[in-house]
Amino acid sequence: MNPSSVQLKLFASLGALTPENADQLPIEPGTSVQALLEQLAIPIAKAHLIFVNGVKRSLQTRLEGGERIGIFPPVAGG
């Protein structure tokens, strides 16, 4: 992976929004997770759980490149 890119995995109902280049998304160092999702037109309200390199993080987490990001929507059911 290019150091100025990230790997994005969208789970469950968000999977349909996965961009073609999700394995190597170019970013500017310092970009927040929220800014990345906004650039990709992924609804912020549906980003319920955010993991960066396997650790739970927030929308404000800054990315430097080389990270693996996983986004899960809210879970419902019974």
N, C-alpha and C positions, 0 to 999 in steps of 0.2 A: 504494500500500500504506500502511496505517495505520502510523505510527511505533512503535506498541506491538504490532505483529504481525510475523510472519515468514512466508516462503514456503518450504514444505517439498516436496521431490521425493524419492521413494523409488524406487530402481531395482531392476531384475531381480525376484528372488523377493519382495522387500519391497513391490513395487508394489501388491499386493493389500491391503496394510494402510494405504494412503494414505487419510487422512480427507477427507471431502467438502469441508471448508473449508481444504484444504492451501495454497491460494493466498493466504490471509490468516488465519493462525492467531494468535489473540490470545496474548500472553505478558506476564508481569511482567518489567520490565527487571531484568537480573541472573540470569535463569533460565539454568541450564546446558543444554547439548545433552542430557545424560543425563536431567535432570529432565523436559525436554520429551518425550523418547521414553518415559519411564516414564508420564507423564500420558496418552500416547496408546496405551499398552499395546503398544508396539513392542519386541520382545525386544532387550535391550542386546547380547547375544552375537552377534546378527546384524548389528550396526552396525559393519562392518569398516573401511570408509573413510568419513570424514566431511569434507565440504567446506563451508566458510562463505564466501560471496561468492567462490567459485572457488579458495580457498586451503585446503590440507589442515589440519585441526584435530583436536582430541581431544574426548572426551565431557565434559571439564571446561570447555570453552570457554563463557564467559558471553555471553549474547545481550542486546542492548539494544533490539532492534526494528529492522525494516527490512532484516534480513539475508535472504539466499537460502541455504538449507541443502540439501545433497544427501547422501544416505546410500546407500552401496553395501554389499551383503552380501559375505561371503567368496566368492571365485571358485574353482570347482573344474572340473576337466576335464583332458583330456589330448590 
